Amino acid sequence: MFNKKGADSNTYNVDNIEFIKKASHKVGELIEKEYLRQKNNVELIASENYCSEAVLAACGSCLSWKYAEGYPYVRTSGNTGRYYGGTEFVDLLEEYACDKWREVFKTDYHVNVQPHSGSQANFSGYKALLNPGDTILSLTLDNGGHLTHGSSVNFSGKLYDMHFYDVDDRGFIDMEDVRNKAHDIKPKLIMTGASAYSRIIDFEAFAEIANEVGAYFMVDMAHIAGLVAAGEHPSPFGLADIITTTTHKTLRGPRGGLIFSKPEFAKKVDSAVFPYAQGGPLEHVIAGKAVCAEEACSDDYKKYIHQVVVNCKAFADEFLKLGYKIVTGGTDNHLFMLDLSEFNFSGKDLQEKLDENGITLNKNCIPCDKKSPKETSGVRIGTAPMTTRGYVEEDFREVARRIDSIIKAMK
């Protein structure tokens, strides 16, 4: 969408904003302001990215107003599984999207492309395997997990009996703790995946432990899905019973979710998504997901993801050279966490100060954080968005030095 200097690659979005302004000047004006913020800021939020113009166009297509509750005819032995007429072409589109996502991850797993988000994919994954009150062993939010991995304020923490494994003194997932707690608790499901974890996740070790205690194994790969697709992170396929992801982070697609499962869980997964968790699927977003899947199969995409990882290591290394602490001491993927616990300001303070200086990231808890989630002792930093805009290693090193100068002015 933008090159690294912030200029437009073309005028599609500008023209679109002017069109919106003709219908609603206020809405168009607010979209334009956000467009300019994204264009001019250095975007470092690890869960965001810039999707292609083709993905944007698919999401804004005539599919926006097509209802298609149910599933394509292919899944129902030749008889339409939809509750609306006129679904011939969205049936074909949805099945095509499923086929392309299996191609992306080189898998024969069943795939459901209907989840509206990663959270709803996780909700459906739990429903397919568990009953309310069943025990889940997972990673806590403050150690790098996600809200849907058992937070007390989330459906996961309210519906299930949540227990948590820890990270070690370095911030790495403690696999010995996972094994010990799994044998002690005997969970129905072991969950792994993270929203703020910078190291390789050992899916084979998790699967082995799940097999030892007779638990289901579920992976939320929302953050690292692009790395898995491009071969920059080990794959959970063939190991996990259910795998969920979003499509808008390292996969660089529209906001939405996917859920994969071993074939024996296909029917349970589909019924957990519809009719249990959702009504009509967003076929315009599914079209965007299909375009995104095609893009993720390309050699250019694999080169992009490799550059994301290379950039992240260079970025983290520059902070280390400048004397900063990083959770786990570095990174293997697209993000890392800056530890601010020794400073007299919070992650929130730094987030706000960087916003004032055209740099966007988010506050984030660090392991054993003494500050509240509203304040935090850390910030999360990701390289996927700016790599899309053409940044390479030296660009990120320069951003690290800019952040360093801003922090020094805050002391």
C-alpha beads as a LAMMPS data file, in Angstrom:
LAMMPS data file: protein, C-alpha beads

411 atoms
410 bonds

1 atom types
1 bond types

-500.0 500.0 xlo xhi
-500.0 500.0 ylo yhi
-500.0 500.0 zlo zhi

Masses

1 110.0

Atoms # bond

1 1 1 0.000 0.000 0.000
2 1 1 2.756 2.446 0.945
3 1 1 6.470 2.435 0.336
4 1 1 8.862 2.991 3.210
5 1 1 8.787 6.764 2.772
6 1 1 5.031 6.713 3.212
7 1 1 4.008 7.483 -0.363
8 1 1 1.108 5.692 -2.021
9 1 1 1.864 2.835 -4.386
10 1 1 -1.226 3.937 -6.320
11 1 1 -4.326 6.103 -5.846
12 1 1 -6.925 3.401 -5.172
13 1 1 -7.544 4.310 -1.543
14 1 1 -7.531 8.059 -2.132
15 1 1 -10.145 7.726 -4.877
16 1 1 -12.192 5.450 -2.651
17 1 1 -12.148 7.955 0.201
18 1 1 -13.379 10.731 -2.100
19 1 1 -16.234 8.449 -3.198
20 1 1 -17.194 7.811 0.443
21 1 1 -17.085 11.537 1.200
22 1 1 -19.782 12.132 -1.407
23 1 1 -22.124 9.864 0.557
24 1 1 -20.954 10.799 4.063
25 1 1 -18.418 13.549 4.432
26 1 1 -17.880 12.779 8.127
27 1 1 -17.192 9.072 7.604
28 1 1 -14.947 9.778 4.632
29 1 1 -13.063 12.415 6.592
30 1 1 -12.400 10.030 9.501
31 1 1 -11.285 7.242 7.159
32 1 1 -8.975 9.698 5.429
33 1 1 -7.406 10.712 8.743
34 1 1 -6.790 7.085 9.621
35 1 1 -5.424 6.480 6.118
36 1 1 -2.935 9.321 6.576
37 1 1 -1.968 8.071 10.037
38 1 1 -1.194 4.638 8.590
39 1 1 0.608 6.214 5.659
40 1 1 2.863 8.505 7.695
41 1 1 3.456 6.613 10.947
42 1 1 5.999 3.881 11.551
43 1 1 3.669 0.961 12.294
44 1 1 5.149 -1.562 14.732
45 1 1 2.043 -3.287 16.126
46 1 1 2.812 -7.006 15.839
47 1 1 -0.801 -8.017 15.183
48 1 1 -1.299 -5.615 12.263
49 1 1 -0.244 -5.536 8.630
50 1 1 -1.104 -3.952 5.282
51 1 1 -3.119 -6.154 2.931
52 1 1 -3.012 -5.862 -0.844
53 1 1 -5.355 -3.736 -2.945
54 1 1 -6.810 -6.983 -4.332
55 1 1 -7.754 -8.139 -0.827
56 1 1 -9.322 -4.746 -0.088
57 1 1 -11.285 -4.869 -3.337
58 1 1 -12.588 -8.376 -2.629
59 1 1 -13.758 -7.292 0.825
60 1 1 -15.587 -4.323 -0.699
61 1 1 -17.233 -6.359 -3.458
62 1 1 -20.879 -7.248 -4.119
63 1 1 -20.446 -10.248 -1.818
64 1 1 -20.861 -7.781 1.055
65 1 1 -24.620 -8.175 0.901
66 1 1 -24.925 -11.918 0.161
67 1 1 -26.347 -14.125 2.903
68 1 1 -25.221 -17.761 2.895
69 1 1 -25.962 -19.395 6.230
70 1 1 -24.768 -22.983 6.241
71 1 1 -22.098 -24.690 4.164
72 1 1 -21.407 -25.344 0.467
73 1 1 -23.018 -28.285 -1.321
74 1 1 -19.723 -30.182 -1.470
75 1 1 -19.912 -30.771 2.284
76 1 1 -23.462 -32.116 2.167
77 1 1 -23.244 -34.955 -0.387
78 1 1 -24.392 -32.924 -3.367
79 1 1 -27.325 -31.214 -1.668
80 1 1 -26.994 -27.572 -0.760
81 1 1 -26.304 -27.011 2.910
82 1 1 -27.306 -23.346 2.725
83 1 1 -30.421 -21.813 4.178
84 1 1 -30.668 -19.216 1.406
85 1 1 -31.037 -19.471 -2.341
86 1 1 -28.674 -18.029 -4.908
87 1 1 -25.545 -19.531 -3.355
88 1 1 -24.108 -21.312 -6.404
89 1 1 -21.147 -18.991 -6.776
90 1 1 -20.416 -18.368 -3.107
91 1 1 -20.427 -22.162 -2.666
92 1 1 -17.707 -22.423 -5.293
93 1 1 -15.831 -19.477 -3.794
94 1 1 -15.877 -20.882 -0.279
95 1 1 -14.663 -24.310 -1.373
96 1 1 -11.954 -22.671 -3.451
97 1 1 -10.824 -20.715 -0.388
98 1 1 -10.663 -23.956 1.627
99 1 1 -8.592 -25.652 -1.081
100 1 1 -6.154 -22.744 -1.276
101 1 1 -5.612 -22.662 2.483
102 1 1 -4.806 -26.379 2.472
103 1 1 -2.289 -25.568 -0.254
104 1 1 -0.780 -22.739 1.796
105 1 1 -0.031 -25.066 4.707
106 1 1 0.548 -28.218 2.628
107 1 1 -2.016 -30.164 4.621
108 1 1 -4.967 -32.503 4.203
109 1 1 -6.645 -31.104 7.328
110 1 1 -10.243 -30.046 7.195
111 1 1 -10.548 -26.257 7.048
112 1 1 -13.396 -23.907 7.895
113 1 1 -12.979 -20.384 6.491
114 1 1 -16.089 -18.898 8.126
115 1 1 -14.845 -17.691 11.560
116 1 1 -15.169 -13.918 11.789
117 1 1 -12.080 -13.664 14.010
118 1 1 -9.382 -15.630 15.756
119 1 1 -11.321 -15.409 19.006
120 1 1 -14.379 -16.976 17.413
121 1 1 -12.181 -19.656 15.857
122 1 1 -10.869 -20.485 19.345
123 1 1 -14.404 -20.432 20.768
124 1 1 -15.473 -22.937 18.120
125 1 1 -12.362 -25.066 18.562
126 1 1 -13.027 -25.471 22.275
127 1 1 -16.690 -26.280 21.596
128 1 1 -15.748 -28.987 19.101
129 1 1 -13.631 -30.850 21.654
130 1 1 -14.895 -29.894 25.115
131 1 1 -17.844 -29.383 27.387
132 1 1 -18.158 -26.428 29.781
133 1 1 -16.181 -27.128 32.928
134 1 1 -13.566 -29.288 31.200
135 1 1 -9.941 -28.625 32.079
136 1 1 -7.556 -26.746 29.778
137 1 1 -3.818 -26.270 30.301
138 1 1 -2.612 -23.092 28.616
139 1 1 -0.224 -20.121 28.677
140 1 1 -1.321 -17.069 30.673
141 1 1 -1.863 -13.673 29.124
142 1 1 0.927 -12.039 31.132
143 1 1 3.406 -14.687 29.978
144 1 1 2.588 -14.128 26.318
145 1 1 -0.681 -16.007 25.787
146 1 1 -3.932 -14.600 24.440
147 1 1 -7.141 -13.404 26.077
148 1 1 -8.955 -16.492 24.722
149 1 1 -6.425 -18.844 26.307
150 1 1 -8.049 -18.615 29.719
151 1 1 -8.251 -15.032 30.916
152 1 1 -10.758 -14.699 33.753
153 1 1 -12.596 -11.895 31.949
154 1 1 -12.968 -13.916 28.731
155 1 1 -15.387 -16.706 27.765
156 1 1 -12.474 -19.157 27.998
157 1 1 -11.852 -18.387 31.655
158 1 1 -15.559 -18.338 32.464
159 1 1 -16.599 -21.550 30.661
160 1 1 -13.635 -23.826 31.335
161 1 1 -11.462 -24.926 34.234
162 1 1 -8.240 -23.168 33.288
163 1 1 -4.767 -24.083 34.498
164 1 1 -1.548 -22.510 33.284
165 1 1 2.021 -23.492 32.568
166 1 1 4.789 -20.972 33.109
167 1 1 7.830 -19.519 31.415
168 1 1 11.296 -19.923 32.906
169 1 1 13.596 -17.194 34.222
170 1 1 14.617 -16.312 30.637
171 1 1 11.005 -15.944 29.478
172 1 1 10.996 -19.194 27.464
173 1 1 8.062 -21.621 27.735
174 1 1 9.047 -24.076 30.475
175 1 1 8.403 -27.482 28.883
176 1 1 9.247 -29.303 32.121
177 1 1 6.518 -27.288 33.826
178 1 1 4.121 -28.144 30.985
179 1 1 4.827 -31.857 31.426
180 1 1 4.603 -31.814 35.218
181 1 1 1.324 -29.892 35.265
182 1 1 -0.154 -32.011 32.491
183 1 1 0.530 -35.217 34.454
184 1 1 -0.757 -33.643 37.658
185 1 1 -3.897 -31.985 36.285
186 1 1 -4.769 -34.441 33.470
187 1 1 -6.356 -31.730 31.291
188 1 1 -8.874 -32.560 28.594
189 1 1 -7.031 -30.166 26.268
190 1 1 -3.549 -28.651 26.091
191 1 1 -3.420 -25.310 24.323
192 1 1 -0.407 -23.457 22.969
193 1 1 0.161 -20.364 20.894
194 1 1 0.805 -16.781 21.876
195 1 1 0.214 -13.108 21.197
196 1 1 3.476 -11.887 22.718
197 1 1 6.086 -14.667 22.591
198 1 1 9.245 -14.200 20.567
199 1 1 10.648 -17.722 20.433
200 1 1 10.054 -20.944 18.502
201 1 1 7.233 -23.038 19.981
202 1 1 8.094 -26.738 20.191
203 1 1 4.892 -28.262 18.827
204 1 1 6.377 -31.767 18.824
205 1 1 7.101 -31.583 22.536
206 1 1 3.572 -30.334 23.263
207 1 1 2.045 -33.131 21.165
208 1 1 4.150 -35.713 22.993
209 1 1 2.953 -34.450 26.359
210 1 1 -0.666 -34.380 25.191
211 1 1 -0.336 -37.997 24.067
212 1 1 1.182 -38.983 27.418
213 1 1 -1.855 -37.723 29.353
214 1 1 -4.554 -38.477 26.755
215 1 1 -5.371 -34.826 26.095
216 1 1 -6.468 -33.108 22.932
217 1 1 -3.850 -30.754 21.506
218 1 1 -4.882 -27.372 20.103
219 1 1 -2.670 -24.664 18.583
220 1 1 -3.476 -20.991 18.107
221 1 1 -0.926 -19.912 15.486
222 1 1 -2.522 -16.532 14.767
223 1 1 0.712 -14.582 15.095
224 1 1 3.097 -17.011 13.441
225 1 1 0.847 -18.445 10.709
226 1 1 2.714 -16.573 7.989
227 1 1 6.009 -17.915 9.302
228 1 1 4.610 -21.460 9.316
229 1 1 3.358 -21.022 5.749
230 1 1 6.748 -19.774 4.558
231 1 1 8.802 -22.382 6.415
232 1 1 10.282 -19.918 8.928
233 1 1 8.695 -21.682 11.931
234 1 1 7.970 -25.399 12.565
235 1 1 4.471 -26.469 11.574
236 1 1 1.797 -27.794 13.965
237 1 1 0.058 -29.692 11.133
238 1 1 0.144 -33.434 11.671
239 1 1 0.553 -32.868 15.416
240 1 1 -2.373 -30.771 16.681
241 1 1 -5.992 -31.910 16.654
242 1 1 -7.226 -28.375 15.968
243 1 1 -5.315 -25.342 14.691
244 1 1 -6.699 -21.810 14.597
245 1 1 -5.376 -18.610 13.106
246 1 1 -6.276 -15.128 12.065
247 1 1 -5.653 -13.993 8.491
248 1 1 -4.655 -10.373 9.099
249 1 1 -1.318 -10.577 10.914
250 1 1 1.702 -12.187 9.254
251 1 1 -0.609 -13.709 6.607
252 1 1 -1.297 -10.152 5.409
253 1 1 -4.971 -10.697 4.598
254 1 1 -8.348 -9.327 5.739
255 1 1 -9.417 -9.335 9.369
256 1 1 -10.845 -12.776 9.996
257 1 1 -10.199 -16.297 11.264
258 1 1 -9.620 -19.849 10.073
259 1 1 -9.944 -23.170 11.867
260 1 1 -8.225 -26.373 10.758
261 1 1 -8.795 -29.833 12.202
262 1 1 -7.895 -33.437 11.692
263 1 1 -10.581 -35.017 9.460
264 1 1 -12.210 -36.903 12.342
265 1 1 -13.192 -33.603 13.969
266 1 1 -14.517 -31.948 10.793
267 1 1 -18.236 -32.279 11.531
268 1 1 -17.840 -31.128 15.121
269 1 1 -15.824 -28.113 14.012
270 1 1 -18.320 -27.116 11.337
271 1 1 -21.290 -27.365 13.692
272 1 1 -19.373 -25.434 16.353
273 1 1 -18.840 -22.555 13.905
274 1 1 -22.359 -22.728 12.443
275 1 1 -24.932 -22.806 13.911
276 1 1 -23.398 -22.761 17.414
277 1 1 -21.127 -19.697 17.320
278 1 1 -22.129 -17.745 14.210
279 1 1 -24.897 -17.107 11.734
280 1 1 -24.264 -16.040 8.172
281 1 1 -20.635 -16.090 7.027
282 1 1 -19.049 -12.935 5.622
283 1 1 -18.590 -14.071 2.039
284 1 1 -16.866 -10.818 1.041
285 1 1 -14.240 -11.414 3.729
286 1 1 -13.950 -15.059 2.654
287 1 1 -13.218 -13.749 -0.843
288 1 1 -10.455 -11.614 0.680
289 1 1 -9.174 -14.683 2.520
290 1 1 -9.042 -16.589 -0.777
291 1 1 -7.012 -13.825 -2.429
292 1 1 -4.740 -13.755 0.610
293 1 1 -4.236 -17.530 0.351
294 1 1 -3.174 -17.226 -3.277
295 1 1 -0.692 -14.513 -2.322
296 1 1 0.678 -16.685 0.495
297 1 1 1.485 -19.453 -2.015
298 1 1 3.850 -17.199 -3.975
299 1 1 7.645 -17.075 -3.847
300 1 1 7.428 -13.317 -3.230
301 1 1 5.476 -13.964 -0.050
302 1 1 8.071 -16.425 1.227
303 1 1 10.797 -13.843 0.572
304 1 1 8.721 -11.263 2.420
305 1 1 8.319 -13.449 5.506
306 1 1 12.025 -14.240 5.543
307 1 1 12.731 -10.501 5.505
308 1 1 10.259 -9.997 8.377
309 1 1 12.266 -12.428 10.508
310 1 1 15.642 -10.995 9.473
311 1 1 14.387 -7.480 10.182
312 1 1 13.086 -8.429 13.609
313 1 1 16.401 -9.913 14.674
314 1 1 18.269 -6.802 13.462
315 1 1 15.779 -4.554 15.292
316 1 1 16.071 -6.488 18.559
317 1 1 19.864 -6.691 18.291
318 1 1 20.072 -2.906 17.911
319 1 1 18.093 -2.411 21.124
320 1 1 20.424 -4.841 22.892
321 1 1 23.435 -2.874 21.645
322 1 1 21.823 0.286 22.993
323 1 1 21.636 -1.337 26.434
324 1 1 17.972 -2.336 26.635
325 1 1 16.505 -5.522 28.085
326 1 1 14.441 -7.742 25.801
327 1 1 12.229 -10.545 27.119
328 1 1 13.953 -13.896 26.272
329 1 1 17.013 -11.896 25.203
330 1 1 16.035 -11.773 21.534
331 1 1 13.632 -13.151 18.944
332 1 1 13.075 -16.025 16.515
333 1 1 9.986 -14.617 14.826
334 1 1 8.276 -11.338 13.890
335 1 1 8.098 -9.692 17.314
336 1 1 9.889 -9.019 20.559
337 1 1 9.153 -7.417 23.909
338 1 1 11.048 -4.438 25.288
339 1 1 11.409 -4.721 29.078
340 1 1 10.941 -1.295 30.705
341 1 1 10.755 -2.503 34.307
342 1 1 13.874 -0.557 35.299
343 1 1 12.527 2.747 33.978
344 1 1 10.390 5.233 35.899
345 1 1 7.638 5.161 33.272
346 1 1 5.256 2.474 32.002
347 1 1 4.638 0.780 28.697
348 1 1 1.542 2.936 28.363
349 1 1 3.632 6.073 28.840
350 1 1 6.060 5.038 26.121
351 1 1 3.241 4.030 23.769
352 1 1 1.667 7.465 24.129
353 1 1 4.965 9.328 23.745
354 1 1 5.830 7.367 20.605
355 1 1 2.369 8.102 19.204
356 1 1 3.193 11.789 19.542
357 1 1 6.327 11.135 17.488
358 1 1 4.730 9.132 14.674
359 1 1 5.649 5.650 15.896
360 1 1 2.874 3.169 16.692
361 1 1 3.236 0.149 18.974
362 1 1 1.372 -1.211 21.990
363 1 1 1.953 -1.549 25.704
364 1 1 2.259 -5.167 26.849
365 1 1 2.767 -7.054 30.077
366 1 1 6.049 -8.844 30.593
367 1 1 6.477 -12.061 32.629
368 1 1 5.981 -11.402 36.375
369 1 1 4.905 -7.864 35.572
370 1 1 4.393 -5.723 38.665
371 1 1 2.304 -3.171 36.799
372 1 1 -1.333 -3.636 35.776
373 1 1 -2.343 -4.618 32.206
374 1 1 -3.537 -1.035 31.787
375 1 1 -0.037 0.291 32.472
376 1 1 2.437 -2.604 31.877
377 1 1 6.202 -2.777 32.190
378 1 1 6.793 -3.476 28.531
379 1 1 5.931 -2.768 24.930
380 1 1 5.440 -5.234 22.078
381 1 1 7.220 -4.525 18.808
382 1 1 6.640 -6.217 15.448
383 1 1 8.226 -5.928 12.006
384 1 1 5.567 -7.335 9.646
385 1 1 3.796 -4.048 8.673
386 1 1 6.894 -1.990 7.910
387 1 1 8.496 -4.895 6.058
388 1 1 5.438 -4.812 3.798
389 1 1 6.278 -1.144 3.220
390 1 1 9.822 -2.010 2.185
391 1 1 11.853 -1.614 5.368
392 1 1 15.079 -3.616 5.612
393 1 1 17.513 -4.154 8.478
394 1 1 19.107 -0.703 8.537
395 1 1 15.689 0.988 8.497
396 1 1 14.728 -0.863 11.666
397 1 1 18.062 -0.113 13.300
398 1 1 17.393 3.564 12.651
399 1 1 13.912 3.258 14.207
400 1 1 15.502 1.662 17.288
401 1 1 17.816 4.647 17.576
402 1 1 14.858 7.030 17.210
403 1 1 12.983 5.238 19.989
404 1 1 16.109 5.315 22.119
405 1 1 16.368 9.092 21.755
406 1 1 12.706 9.490 22.728
407 1 1 13.164 7.272 25.795
408 1 1 16.220 9.243 26.887
409 1 1 14.160 12.422 26.733
410 1 1 11.548 10.799 29.010
411 1 1 13.966 9.965 31.843

Bonds

1 1 1 2
2 1 2 3
3 1 3 4
4 1 4 5
5 1 5 6
6 1 6 7
7 1 7 8
8 1 8 9
9 1 9 10
10 1 10 11
11 1 11 12
12 1 12 13
13 1 13 14
14 1 14 15
15 1 15 16
16 1 16 17
17 1 17 18
18 1 18 19
19 1 19 20
20 1 20 21
21 1 21 22
22 1 22 23
23 1 23 24
24 1 24 25
25 1 25 26
26 1 26 27
27 1 27 28
28 1 28 29
29 1 29 30
30 1 30 31
31 1 31 32
32 1 32 33
33 1 33 34
34 1 34 35
35 1 35 36
36 1 36 37
37 1 37 38
38 1 38 39
39 1 39 40
40 1 40 41
41 1 41 42
42 1 42 43
43 1 43 44
44 1 44 45
45 1 45 46
46 1 46 47
47 1 47 48
48 1 48 49
49 1 49 50
50 1 50 51
51 1 51 52
52 1 52 53
53 1 53 54
54 1 54 55
55 1 55 56
56 1 56 57
57 1 57 58
58 1 58 59
59 1 59 60
60 1 60 61
61 1 61 62
62 1 62 63
63 1 63 64
64 1 64 65
65 1 65 66
66 1 66 67
67 1 67 68
68 1 68 69
69 1 69 70
70 1 70 71
71 1 71 72
72 1 72 73
73 1 73 74
74 1 74 75
75 1 75 76
76 1 76 77
77 1 77 78
78 1 78 79
79 1 79 80
80 1 80 81
81 1 81 82
82 1 82 83
83 1 83 84
84 1 84 85
85 1 85 86
86 1 86 87
87 1 87 88
88 1 88 89
89 1 89 90
90 1 90 91
91 1 91 92
92 1 92 93
93 1 93 94
94 1 94 95
95 1 95 96
96 1 96 97
97 1 97 98
98 1 98 99
99 1 99 100
100 1 100 101
101 1 101 102
102 1 102 103
103 1 103 104
104 1 104 105
105 1 105 106
106 1 106 107
107 1 107 108
108 1 108 109
109 1 109 110
110 1 110 111
111 1 111 112
112 1 112 113
113 1 113 114
114 1 114 115
115 1 115 116
116 1 116 117
117 1 117 118
118 1 118 119
119 1 119 120
120 1 120 121
121 1 121 122
122 1 122 123
123 1 123 124
124 1 124 125
125 1 125 126
126 1 126 127
127 1 127 128
128 1 128 129
129 1 129 130
130 1 130 131
131 1 131 132
132 1 132 133
133 1 133 134
134 1 134 135
135 1 135 136
136 1 136 137
137 1 137 138
138 1 138 139
139 1 139 140
140 1 140 141
141 1 141 142
142 1 142 143
143 1 143 144
144 1 144 145
145 1 145 146
146 1 146 147
147 1 147 148
148 1 148 149
149 1 149 150
150 1 150 151
151 1 151 152
152 1 152 153
153 1 153 154
154 1 154 155
155 1 155 156
156 1 156 157
157 1 157 158
158 1 158 159
159 1 159 160
160 1 160 161
161 1 161 162
162 1 162 163
163 1 163 164
164 1 164 165
165 1 165 166
166 1 166 167
167 1 167 168
168 1 168 169
169 1 169 170
170 1 170 171
171 1 171 172
172 1 172 173
173 1 173 174
174 1 174 175
175 1 175 176
176 1 176 177
177 1 177 178
178 1 178 179
179 1 179 180
180 1 180 181
181 1 181 182
182 1 182 183
183 1 183 184
184 1 184 185
185 1 185 186
186 1 186 187
187 1 187 188
188 1 188 189
189 1 189 190
190 1 190 191
191 1 191 192
192 1 192 193
193 1 193 194
194 1 194 195
195 1 195 196
196 1 196 197
197 1 197 198
198 1 198 199
199 1 199 200
200 1 200 201
201 1 201 202
202 1 202 203
203 1 203 204
204 1 204 205
205 1 205 206
206 1 206 207
207 1 207 208
208 1 208 209
209 1 209 210
210 1 210 211
211 1 211 212
212 1 212 213
213 1 213 214
214 1 214 215
215 1 215 216
216 1 216 217
217 1 217 218
218 1 218 219
219 1 219 220
220 1 220 221
221 1 221 222
222 1 222 223
223 1 223 224
224 1 224 225
225 1 225 226
226 1 226 227
227 1 227 228
228 1 228 229
229 1 229 230
230 1 230 231
231 1 231 232
232 1 232 233
233 1 233 234
234 1 234 235
235 1 235 236
236 1 236 237
237 1 237 238
238 1 238 239
239 1 239 240
240 1 240 241
241 1 241 242
242 1 242 243
243 1 243 244
244 1 244 245
245 1 245 246
246 1 246 247
247 1 247 248
248 1 248 249
249 1 249 250
250 1 250 251
251 1 251 252
252 1 252 253
253 1 253 254
254 1 254 255
255 1 255 256
256 1 256 257
257 1 257 258
258 1 258 259
259 1 259 260
260 1 260 261
261 1 261 262
262 1 262 263
263 1 263 264
264 1 264 265
265 1 265 266
266 1 266 267
267 1 267 268
268 1 268 269
269 1 269 270
270 1 270 271
271 1 271 272
272 1 272 273
273 1 273 274
274 1 274 275
275 1 275 276
276 1 276 277
277 1 277 278
278 1 278 279
279 1 279 280
280 1 280 281
281 1 281 282
282 1 282 283
283 1 283 284
284 1 284 285
285 1 285 286
286 1 286 287
287 1 287 288
288 1 288 289
289 1 289 290
290 1 290 291
291 1 291 292
292 1 292 293
293 1 293 294
294 1 294 295
295 1 295 296
296 1 296 297
297 1 297 298
298 1 298 299
299 1 299 300
300 1 300 301
301 1 301 302
302 1 302 303
303 1 303 304
304 1 304 305
305 1 305 306
306 1 306 307
307 1 307 308
308 1 308 309
309 1 309 310
310 1 310 311
311 1 311 312
312 1 312 313
313 1 313 314
314 1 314 315
315 1 315 316
316 1 316 317
317 1 317 318
318 1 318 319
319 1 319 320
320 1 320 321
321 1 321 322
322 1 322 323
323 1 323 324
324 1 324 325
325 1 325 326
326 1 326 327
327 1 327 328
328 1 328 329
329 1 329 330
330 1 330 331
331 1 331 332
332 1 332 333
333 1 333 334
334 1 334 335
335 1 335 336
336 1 336 337
337 1 337 338
338 1 338 339
339 1 339 340
340 1 340 341
341 1 341 342
342 1 342 343
343 1 343 344
344 1 344 345
345 1 345 346
346 1 346 347
347 1 347 348
348 1 348 349
349 1 349 350
350 1 350 351
351 1 351 352
352 1 352 353
353 1 353 354
354 1 354 355
355 1 355 356
356 1 356 357
357 1 357 358
358 1 358 359
359 1 359 360
360 1 360 361
361 1 361 362
362 1 362 363
363 1 363 364
364 1 364 365
365 1 365 366
366 1 366 367
367 1 367 368
368 1 368 369
369 1 369 370
370 1 370 371
371 1 371 372
372 1 372 373
373 1 373 374
374 1 374 375
375 1 375 376
376 1 376 377
377 1 377 378
378 1 378 379
379 1 379 380
380 1 380 381
381 1 381 382
382 1 382 383
383 1 383 384
384 1 384 385
385 1 385 386
386 1 386 387
387 1 387 388
388 1 388 389
389 1 389 390
390 1 390 391
391 1 391 392
392 1 392 393
393 1 393 394
394 1 394 395
395 1 395 396
396 1 396 397
397 1 397 398
398 1 398 399
399 1 399 400
400 1 400 401
401 1 401 402
402 1 402 403
403 1 403 404
404 1 404 405
405 1 405 406
406 1 406 407
407 1 407 408
408 1 408 409
409 1 409 410
410 1 410 411
